Amino acid sequence: MNAQERFAAARLWAAARAPYLTSALFALTPLIDPAASPRLPSDENWNVHLNPGSTADTPVPELGWWLLHQVGHLLRDHHTRAEPYRDQTLRWDRAADAEINDDLEGAPAEAVSPDALGLPEGLLAERYADLLDLIDVPDHLVACGRAPFTGPSVMTALERELLTRAVAAEIDARGTAPAGWRRWAETTLRPEVDWRTLLAALVRRGLTQAAGRVDFSYRRPSRRAPSAPGIVLPALVRPLLRVHVIVDTSGSIADDTLSRALGELNGILRATGNRRVDVTCCDAAAHPVQRVRDLAQVELVGGGGTDLRPGFEAAARADVVIVLTDGDTPWPERRPRPYTMICLFDGGAAPEWASSVRIRRDAA
């Protein structure tokens, strides 16, 4: 078989091995390139560069493995993500290979993988790039390398984006792909907004919404003239916002996780200019309210079961209530009067009447 025929056979082998990547494999365009390495390097336009000599001499399963590898680079947008490492090409190539190859069985002996490097599996290339600074890479491990040049583009940028989402949807629907591909599909289809950004937006929304609540007060007479003499009209006033933080201190949540989340929340509240904060630690019961000017002053007390309803009762007079919990609790049956935002750790769910943000423990 010549190089083109062997490429076609290798693509069929790869599609049978990883059917969830079939659409991506058949979107590849073979490009004859005598300067290409035997590892079928790809370029950002979804061209695979075939060296006619080495391709014709390489067994079909090995070529198929490299096609799966190159599809991994393209779907995970490694060409774009490589930009910050333009002066560290080899380091990035090794890191990108490590991200892909922990999901590919039957790797050639020279392929870079987390196992071969003695590094943890399941990390992103950027993290592997950091770790590669700390280790000596064995001489026999060789990154797949770059294509010598960028070939013509058969697909538009929009078509490539649609193809990427279609492959992610296929992986998500099958549910049988390796863990790394399932994580990639989840991120592609349901990108996770950084929880700190979302938390800041929700806090500001709550403070803005609560600040719009005004009431009448006779402490400051209205400037409007009364319709009859002797009558004093009340003026509209905007009271100081009362923020109440309910902290779930049941045994299921680690103190260090709560402390870091409280620190982040403290910075947001200070940035908005609000310095009046009441805090209630709550496990199966509400502990005494702590009025603090800095959330670092909060003493976390508790450690029993979980029922946050007493905490909501303690916070009934607040304008904004922020709850830090894993969600494993009974919720009030009715929507509380204050604007309520729930920060969820791990699993669990917030009630429909509250805004919520999910905080990963490893990112808190």
Salt bridges, closest charged atoms under 4 A:
ASP33 OD2 - HIS49 ND1 2.81
ASP43 OD2 - HIS49 NE2 2.76
GLU83 OE2 - ARG86 NH2 1.74
ASP93 OD1 - ARG146 NE 2.65
ASP97 OD1 - HIS69 NE2 3.10
ASP97 OD1 - HIS73 NE2 2.94
GLU99 OE2 - ARG76 NH1 3.44
GLU99 OE1 - HIS78 NE2 3.27
GLU99 OE1 - ARG81 NH2 2.89
ASP103 OD2 - ARG76 NH2 3.21
GLU126 OE1 - ARG81 NH2 2.75
ASP130 OD1 - ARG91 NH2 3.81
ASP133 OD2 - ARG91 NH2 3.41
GLU170 OE2 - ARG174 NE 2.50
ASP172 OD1 - ARG190 NH2 3.02
GLU186 OE1 - ARG190 NH2 2.66
GLU192 OE2 - ARG360 NH1 2.33
ASP256 OD2 - ARG260 NH1 3.69
GLU264 OE1 - ARG196 NE 3.41
ASP278 OD1 - ARG291 NE 2.81
ASP283 OD1 - HIS287 NE2 3.35
ASP294 OD2 - ARG270 NH2 3.15
ASP307 OD2 - ARG309 NH2 2.88
ASP319 OD2 - ARG242 NE 3.55
ASP346 OD2 - ARG361 NE 2.18
ASP362 OD1 - ARG360 NE 3.21
